[in-house]
Amino acid sequence: MDSKPETPALSVRLTDPAPVIAVGILAWLVATVVVLVSGDRWADALPTCWTGVAVGVAGFALFLIQRAAARRGSRTAQRGLT
C-alpha cells in the first residue's frame, strides 16, 4: 500500500517539441505575408514579424544541435532530448 502507481510515459508524439516549433515559425511566416500584403497600414509590424521568424529558426537550430549532442552522448548536452 505504500508504493505509488507508476505514471505511464508520454508518447513521443506528445513530447517532441519539433512540430510546435515548426508551427510557430509557420505562424510568423503567415503574419509576415499578411503584413506585406496589407501595405503601409501595418508596415511598422514588419520588423517584428521578421524577428519572430529569425528567433524561431535560431531556436529550432539550437534545439536540433542539442538533440544531436544528446543522442551521441555528449556530456554537456541537455538531458531528455532523445
C-alpha positions in Angstrom: 0.0 0.0 0.0 3.0 2.3 0.4 4.0 2.1 -3.2 2.6 4.6 -5.6 1.4 3.5 -9.0 3.9 4.3 -11.8 2.9 7.1 -14.1 2.9 5.9 -17.8 5.4 7.6 -20.0 4.0 10.1 -22.6 4.2 9.1 -26.2 6.9 10.6 -28.5 4.2 12.5 -30.4 3.3 14.4 -27.2 6.9 15.1 -26.1 8.6 16.1 -29.3 8.8 19.9 -29.5 9.8 20.0 -33.2 6.2 20.2 -34.5 5.4 23.0 -32.1 8.4 25.0 -33.1 7.7 24.4 -36.8 4.1 25.7 -36.3 5.4 28.7 -34.5 7.7 29.6 -37.4 5.0 29.0 -39.9 2.7 31.3 -38.0 5.3 34.1 -38.1 5.8 33.5 -41.8 2.0 33.8 -42.3 2.0 37.0 -40.3 4.8 38.3 -42.4 3.0 37.6 -45.6 -0.2 39.3 -44.2 1.8 42.4 -43.2 3.5 42.5 -46.7 0.1 42.2 -48.5 -1.7 44.7 -46.3 0.6 47.6 -47.4 1.5 50.7 -45.5 -1.1 50.3 -42.8 0.9 47.5 -41.0 4.4 48.4 -42.2 5.6 49.1 -38.7 4.9 45.4 -37.7 7.2 44.0 -40.4 10.4 44.1 -38.3 8.5 42.3 -35.5 7.4 39.6 -38.0 10.9 39.1 -39.4 12.3 38.9 -35.8 9.8 36.3 -34.9 10.9 34.2 -37.9 14.6 34.7 -37.1 14.2 33.8 -33.4 12.1 30.7 -34.3 14.7 29.5 -36.8 17.5 30.1 -34.4 15.7 28.3 -31.6 14.9 25.4 -33.9 18.6 25.2 -34.9 19.7 25.2 -31.3 17.2 22.5 -30.4 18.4 20.3 -33.3 22.1 20.8 -32.2 21.3 20.0 -28.6 19.2 16.9 -29.6 22.1 15.6 -31.8 24.5 16.1 -28.9 22.2 14.2 -26.5 21.8 11.3 -29.0 25.6 10.9 -29.4 26.1 11.0 -25.7 27.9 14.3 -25.2 28.4 15.1 -21.5 27.4 18.8 -22.0 24.2 18.1 -23.8 20.8 18.6 -22.3 19.0 15.6 -20.9 15.7 14.2 -22.2 16.0 15.3 -25.9 16.4 11.9 -27.4 
